[in-house]
């Protein structure tokens, strides 16, 4: 396995070396800190606030359903000793049905919250990606790495290769150049959570 890894590295390095007889430009690389960019990206705070407002509505619905189920179980526990076996079975079935309905609805709301978070975050992510790619093309970088990725490949790097501030400046300039738009009032309600928080 180690031999295969070395061979792969040698092939990669050989492919990056200049071809014989003609000079090739050196491979230009850069990196960014995506966490820093996302934390400071224009529109992130507004998207996060919008999401939290909408998610609050769903959390209230889930809380009300949970309270209703808890009350149903408490009432059953209080009256269980006085109920006939048939009445007990009927009430237990009603509790199981309500619990099943509660779990389905809570799962639906969670999915909606996730979808809504994605809807709010996607335009910001698209702008970030566009800014990174524009800078990559303009400055001739072959690749841009993410130093803040979950499994970063970058072990050490020259700080002059960090283009995070350039990306943020580009995002800010495009945000200030774009006309201010108000969110559509008739936009549908939120839908689910759990991709990365905006």
C-alpha positions as CSV (number, residue, x, y, z in Angstrom):
1,X,0.0,0.0,0.0
2,X,2.9,2.4,0.9
3,X,4.5,1.6,-2.5
4,X,1.2,2.5,-4.3
5,X,1.0,5.8,-2.4
6,X,4.6,6.7,-3.3
7,X,3.9,5.9,-6.9
8,X,0.8,8.0,-7.0
9,X,2.7,11.0,-5.5
10,X,5.5,10.5,-8.1
11,X,3.0,10.5,-10.9
12,X,1.3,13.6,-9.6
13,X,4.6,15.4,-9.2
14,X,5.8,14.3,-12.6
15,X,2.6,15.7,-14.2
16,X,3.2,19.0,-12.5
17,X,6.8,19.3,-13.7
18,X,7.5,21.3,-16.9
19,X,7.5,19.3,-20.1
20,X,10.9,18.9,-21.7
21,X,11.7,21.5,-24.3
22,X,9.1,24.0,-23.2
23,X,8.8,26.2,-20.1
24,X,5.6,25.8,-18.1
25,X,4.3,28.3,-15.5
26,X,4.6,27.0,-12.0
27,X,1.4,25.7,-10.5
28,X,-0.3,28.4,-8.4
29,X,-2.2,27.3,-5.4
30,X,-4.2,29.2,-2.8
31,X,-6.3,28.5,0.2
32,X,-9.2,30.0,2.1
33,X,-10.7,29.6,5.6
34,X,-14.4,28.8,4.8
35,X,-15.5,29.2,8.4
36,X,-14.2,32.8,8.5
37,X,-15.8,33.5,5.1
38,X,-19.2,32.1,6.1
39,X,-19.1,33.9,9.5
40,X,-18.6,37.2,7.8
41,X,-20.4,36.8,4.5
42,X,-22.9,39.5,3.7
43,X,-26.4,38.4,4.3
44,X,-25.5,35.6,6.7
45,X,-26.8,37.3,9.8
46,X,-30.1,38.2,8.1
47,X,-30.5,34.7,6.8
48,X,-29.8,33.3,10.3
49,X,-32.3,35.7,11.9
50,X,-34.9,34.8,9.3
51,X,-34.4,31.1,9.9
52,X,-34.6,31.5,13.7
53,X,-37.9,33.4,13.4
54,X,-39.4,30.7,11.2
55,X,-37.9,27.8,13.1
56,X,-39.4,29.2,16.3
57,X,-42.9,28.7,14.8
58,X,-42.1,25.0,14.2
59,X,-40.6,24.6,17.6
60,X,-43.8,25.9,19.2
61,X,-45.9,23.4,17.2
62,X,-43.7,20.6,18.3
63,X,-43.9,21.8,21.9
64,X,-47.7,22.0,21.8
65,X,-48.0,18.5,20.3
66,X,-45.6,17.2,23.0
67,X,-47.6,18.9,25.8
68,X,-50.8,17.4,24.4
69,X,-49.4,13.9,24.4
70,X,-48.0,14.3,27.9
71,X,-51.4,15.5,29.2
72,X,-53.1,12.5,27.5
73,X,-50.7,10.1,29.2
74,X,-51.1,11.8,32.6
75,X,-54.9,11.6,32.3
76,X,-54.7,7.9,31.5
77,X,-52.3,7.2,34.3
78,X,-54.6,8.9,36.8
79,X,-57.7,7.0,35.6
80,X,-56.2,3.6,34.7
81,X,-57.1,1.9,38.0
82,X,-60.8,2.7,37.5
83,X,-61.0,1.7,33.8
84,X,-62.3,-1.6,32.5
85,X,-59.8,-3.8,30.5
86,X,-61.6,-2.8,27.3
87,X,-61.5,0.9,28.2
88,X,-57.8,0.6,29.1
89,X,-57.1,-1.0,25.7
90,X,-59.0,1.7,23.9
91,X,-57.2,4.5,25.7
92,X,-53.8,2.8,25.2
93,X,-54.4,2.6,21.5
94,X,-55.4,6.3,21.4
95,X,-52.2,7.1,23.2
96,X,-50.1,5.0,20.8
97,X,-51.9,6.6,17.8
98,X,-51.3,10.1,19.1
99,X,-47.6,9.3,19.8
100,X,-47.2,7.9,16.3
101,X,-48.9,11.0,14.8
102,X,-46.7,13.2,16.9
103,X,-43.5,11.5,15.8
104,X,-44.5,11.7,12.1
105,X,-45.4,15.4,12.4
106,X,-42.2,16.3,14.3
107,X,-40.2,14.5,11.6
108,X,-42.0,16.4,8.9
109,X,-41.4,19.7,10.6
110,X,-37.7,18.9,11.1
111,X,-37.4,18.1,7.4
112,X,-39.1,21.4,6.5
113,X,-36.8,23.3,8.8
114,X,-33.8,21.6,7.0
115,X,-35.1,22.5,3.6
116,X,-35.8,26.1,4.6
117,X,-32.3,26.5,6.1
118,X,-30.9,25.2,2.8
119,X,-33.1,27.7,0.9
120,X,-31.8,30.6,3.0
121,X,-28.1,29.5,2.9
122,X,-27.9,28.5,-0.8
123,X,-27.8,32.0,-2.3
124,X,-25.0,33.0,0.1
125,X,-23.1,29.8,-0.7
126,X,-23.5,30.5,-4.4
127,X,-22.1,34.0,-4.0
128,X,-19.1,32.7,-1.9
129,X,-18.4,30.0,-4.6
130,X,-18.6,32.6,-7.3
131,X,-16.2,35.0,-5.5
132,X,-13.7,32.2,-4.9
133,X,-13.9,31.1,-8.5
134,X,-13.6,34.6,-9.9
135,X,-10.5,35.3,-7.8
136,X,-9.0,31.9,-8.8
137,X,-9.5,32.7,-12.5
138,X,-8.3,36.4,-12.3
139,X,-5.2,35.5,-10.3
140,X,-4.4,32.3,-12.2
141,X,-4.7,29.8,-9.3
142,X,-4.9,26.2,-10.4
143,X,-6.6,25.2,-7.2
144,X,-8.0,26.7,-4.0
145,X,-8.0,24.6,-0.8
146,X,-10.2,25.0,2.2
147,X,-8.0,25.2,5.4
148,X,-11.1,24.9,7.6
149,X,-12.6,21.8,6.0
150,X,-13.6,18.9,8.3
151,X,-10.6,16.9,7.1
152,X,-8.2,19.6,5.9
153,X,-5.4,18.5,3.6
154,X,-3.4,21.6,4.4
155,X,-0.8,20.9,7.1
156,X,1.2,24.1,6.7
157,X,1.1,26.9,4.2
158,X,2.5,30.3,3.4
159,X,0.2,33.0,4.7
160,X,0.6,34.9,1.4
161,X,-1.4,32.1,-0.3
162,X,-4.4,32.8,1.9
163,X,-7.1,34.5,-0.2
164,X,-9.8,34.6,2.5
165,X,-9.6,38.4,2.9
166,X,-9.8,38.8,-0.9
167,X,-12.9,36.6,-1.1
168,X,-14.5,38.6,1.8
169,X,-13.7,41.9,0.1
170,X,-15.2,40.6,-3.2
171,X,-18.4,39.5,-1.4
172,X,-18.7,42.8,0.4
173,X,-18.2,44.8,-2.9
174,X,-20.8,42.7,-4.8
175,X,-23.2,43.0,-1.8
176,X,-22.9,46.8,-1.7
177,X,-23.2,47.1,-5.5
178,X,-26.3,44.9,-5.7
179,X,-29.6,46.8,-5.3
180,X,-31.3,46.1,-1.9
181,X,-34.2,43.7,-2.3
182,X,-36.8,42.9,0.3
183,X,-37.7,39.2,0.9
184,X,-40.9,38.2,-0.7
185,X,-43.7,38.6,1.7
186,X,-45.7,35.7,0.3
187,X,-42.8,33.3,0.6
188,X,-43.8,30.0,2.0
189,X,-43.2,29.0,5.6
190,X,-39.9,27.5,6.8
191,X,-39.0,23.9,6.2
192,X,-36.6,21.8,8.3
193,X,-33.0,22.1,9.8
194,X,-29.6,20.6,10.0
195,X,-27.2,21.4,7.3
196,X,-24.7,23.7,8.4
197,X,-26.0,26.7,10.3
198,X,-25.9,29.9,8.3
